[in-house]
Amino acid sequence: MAVPGVAAASRSYSLACTPRPPAPRRRGPITPRRRGPITPHASAEASIEIRVCTNRTCVRQGGREVLAALGGLAPPPPRIEVASCGCLGRCGAGPNVAASVPGRGTAVFAHVGTAARAARLLEHLLGAAEFDADAGLAALAVREKAEAALAEGNAAEAEALFTESIGLNAPGGLHLVYGSRCKARLVTGDTAGALADAEEAIRIAPKFPQVSLE
């Protein structure tokens, strides 16, 4: 089953992770390259592991960008577990991303070098009924503008943009948006609103380690 623009191949790989910080970059088309059978549209009960190669070659091809994009787009754990990993082979076809669905196999996808391709991969794995790639990308774009505004000290503008992103009803990443709006509200002095956002982030993603009340 093809993801638009991605390639797949067949062979099994360990998904042991090596956490590394995300940082952006871009690359050409994707085509799913399979390593072992994998059925798309995993059942809602299944926990999917996604590992992004962050070895040197894949990093040059945009691996860290993909790691950041998948983290910002995906539903939180335990539904999707996103982390970095070592080499998945065929380095010239990177960035490479491995996906493992319990009981359905593991596949490695090549040329997953942009946020758009990462979103299409999630839609492929989860099905369009659970994950709308366009909605996820739209919400991510607004969230990135909000993060930039917050970094520049424009907390009120950032809060408005985070609220806009939440209103887009993205299929994933909401725990991150609520967590970031919490920070913006703390800066503007809205302590009650910040507390409500922190609690909502924890409710959405209780197993996500970065979500906490500090």
C-alpha positions as CSV (number, residue, x, y, z in Angstrom):
1,M,0.0,0.0,0.0
2,A,1.7,3.2,-1.1
3,V,2.0,6.5,0.7
4,P,1.9,9.3,-1.9
5,G,5.5,10.0,-2.9
6,V,7.1,7.4,-0.4
7,A,8.8,4.1,-1.1
8,A,8.9,0.8,0.9
9,A,11.1,-2.3,1.1
10,S,11.1,-5.6,2.9
11,R,13.4,-6.5,5.8
12,S,13.2,-6.3,9.6
13,Y,15.1,-3.8,11.8
14,S,15.4,-3.1,15.5
15,L,13.5,-0.1,16.6
16,A,15.8,0.6,19.6
17,C,15.8,4.4,20.0
18,T,18.6,6.9,20.6
19,P,16.9,10.1,21.7
20,R,18.2,13.2,19.9
21,P,16.9,16.8,19.7
22,P,14.8,17.7,16.7
23,A,15.9,20.4,14.1
24,P,14.4,21.2,10.7
25,R,15.4,20.6,7.1
26,R,13.8,19.5,3.8
27,R,14.2,16.8,1.0
28,G,12.6,15.6,-2.2
29,P,9.7,13.1,-2.8
30,I,8.8,10.1,-0.7
31,T,7.9,6.5,-1.7
32,P,7.1,3.8,0.9
33,R,10.0,1.3,1.0
34,R,8.8,-1.7,3.0
35,R,10.7,-4.0,5.2
36,G,8.3,-6.7,6.2
37,P,4.5,-6.8,5.7
38,I,2.5,-4.0,7.3
39,T,-1.2,-3.4,7.0
40,P,-2.2,0.3,7.0
41,H,-5.0,1.7,9.1
42,A,-4.0,0.1,12.5
43,S,-6.9,-0.6,14.9
44,A,-7.4,2.1,17.5
45,E,-6.2,-0.2,20.3
46,A,-2.8,-0.8,18.7
47,S,0.2,1.1,19.8
48,I,2.4,2.1,16.9
49,E,6.1,2.6,17.2
50,I,7.7,5.1,14.8
51,R,11.5,5.5,14.7
52,V,13.3,8.2,12.7
53,C,16.9,7.6,11.6
54,T,19.1,10.4,13.0
55,N,22.4,9.0,11.8
56,R,24.7,11.5,10.0
57,T,23.4,10.9,6.4
58,C,19.7,11.0,7.3
59,V,20.3,14.1,9.4
60,R,21.8,15.8,6.4
61,Q,18.7,14.8,4.4
62,G,16.3,16.1,7.0
63,G,15.9,13.4,9.6
64,R,15.7,15.7,12.5
65,E,13.0,17.8,10.7
66,V,11.0,14.7,10.3
67,L,11.5,13.7,13.9
68,A,10.2,17.1,15.0
69,A,7.3,17.0,12.6
70,L,6.1,13.5,13.5
71,G,6.3,14.5,17.2
72,G,4.2,17.5,16.6
73,L,1.6,15.8,14.4
74,A,1.1,12.4,15.9
75,P,-1.5,11.4,18.5
76,P,0.3,11.1,21.9
77,P,1.5,7.9,23.6
78,P,0.4,5.2,24.0
79,R,-1.3,5.5,20.5
80,I,1.9,6.6,18.7
81,E,5.5,6.4,20.2
82,V,7.9,8.6,18.2
83,A,11.7,8.5,18.8
84,S,15.0,8.6,17.0
85,C,17.0,5.6,16.1
86,G,20.2,4.4,14.4
87,C,20.8,3.5,10.8
88,L,18.0,1.7,9.0
89,G,20.0,1.1,5.8
90,R,19.9,2.5,2.3
91,C,21.2,5.9,3.5
92,G,21.0,7.5,0.1
93,A,17.2,7.1,0.2
94,G,16.8,9.0,3.5
95,P,15.5,10.3,5.7
96,N,14.3,6.8,6.6
97,V,11.4,6.1,9.0
98,A,10.5,2.7,10.5
99,A,6.9,2.0,11.6
100,S,5.9,-1.0,13.7
101,V,2.3,-2.1,14.2
102,P,1.8,-4.9,16.7
103,G,0.8,-8.1,14.9
104,R,1.1,-6.5,11.5
105,G,4.8,-6.1,10.9
106,T,7.4,-3.4,10.4
107,A,8.1,-1.3,7.4
108,V,10.8,1.2,6.6
109,F,9.7,4.3,4.6
110,A,12.3,6.2,2.5
111,H,12.5,9.9,1.5
112,V,10.3,11.1,4.4
113,G,11.9,14.5,4.3
114,T,9.1,17.0,5.0
115,A,6.3,17.6,7.4
116,A,3.8,17.0,4.6
117,R,5.3,13.5,3.9
118,A,5.3,12.8,7.7
119,A,1.6,13.7,7.8
120,R,0.8,11.4,4.8
121,L,2.7,8.6,6.5
122,L,0.6,9.0,9.7
123,E,-2.6,9.1,7.6
124,H,-1.4,5.9,5.8
125,L,-0.8,4.1,9.2
126,L,-3.9,5.3,11.0
127,G,-6.4,5.7,8.2
128,A,-8.0,9.0,7.1
129,A,-10.9,8.5,9.5
130,E,-8.5,8.8,12.5
131,F,-5.8,11.0,11.0
132,D,-6.6,13.9,8.6
133,A,-3.2,14.9,7.2
134,D,-4.4,18.3,5.9
135,A,-5.9,19.2,9.3
136,G,-2.8,18.1,11.1
137,L,-0.5,20.2,8.8
138,A,-2.8,23.3,9.1
139,A,-2.7,23.1,12.9
140,L,1.0,22.5,13.0
141,A,1.7,25.6,10.8
142,V,-0.3,27.8,13.1
143,R,1.3,26.3,16.2
144,E,4.8,27.0,14.7
145,K,3.8,30.7,14.2
146,A,2.6,30.8,17.8
147,E,5.9,29.3,19.1
148,A,7.8,31.9,17.1
149,A,5.7,34.7,18.5
150,L,6.3,33.4,22.1
151,A,10.0,33.1,21.5
152,E,10.0,36.8,20.4
153,G,8.2,37.9,23.6
154,N,4.8,38.4,22.0
155,A,2.9,36.3,24.5
156,A,-0.6,37.7,23.8
157,E,-0.2,37.1,20.0
158,A,1.1,33.6,20.8
159,E,-1.9,32.8,23.0
160,A,-4.3,33.9,20.2
161,L,-2.4,31.7,17.7
162,F,-2.4,28.7,20.0
163,T,-6.1,29.1,20.5
164,E,-6.5,29.2,16.8
165,S,-4.5,26.0,16.4
166,I,-6.6,24.3,19.0
167,G,-9.8,25.3,17.2
168,L,-8.6,23.5,14.0
169,N,-9.3,20.2,15.8
170,A,-6.0,18.5,14.7
171,P,-5.9,14.7,15.0
172,G,-2.7,14.9,17.1
173,G,-0.3,17.3,18.9
174,L,-3.0,19.0,21.0
175,H,-1.2,18.1,24.2
176,L,1.7,20.2,22.9
177,V,-0.4,23.1,22.0
178,Y,-2.1,23.2,25.4
179,G,1.3,23.0,27.0
180,S,2.6,25.9,25.0
181,R,-0.5,28.0,25.5
182,C,0.0,27.4,29.2
183,K,3.4,29.0,29.0
184,A,2.0,32.0,27.1
185,R,-0.8,32.5,29.6
186,L,1.7,32.4,32.5
187,V,3.6,35.2,30.8
188,T,0.4,37.3,30.3
189,G,-0.5,36.7,34.0
190,D,-3.5,34.4,33.3
191,T,-2.6,31.9,36.0
192,A,-6.0,30.2,36.1
193,G,-6.0,29.8,32.3
194,A,-2.5,28.4,32.4
195,L,-3.5,25.9,35.1
196,A,-6.5,24.8,33.0
197,D,-4.3,24.3,30.0
198,A,-1.7,22.3,31.9
199,E,-4.5,20.0,33.3
200,E,-5.9,19.6,29.8
201,A,-2.5,18.7,28.4
202,I,-2.1,16.0,31.1
203,R,-5.6,14.7,30.5
204,I,-4.9,14.3,26.7
205,A,-1.5,12.8,27.1
206,P,-0.9,11.4,30.7
207,K,1.9,9.2,29.4
208,F,3.8,12.0,27.5
209,P,6.9,12.7,29.7
210,Q,7.1,16.4,28.7
211,V,3.6,17.1,29.9
212,S,3.7,18.1,33.6
213,L,2.5,20.7,36.0
214,E,5.6,22.6,37.1
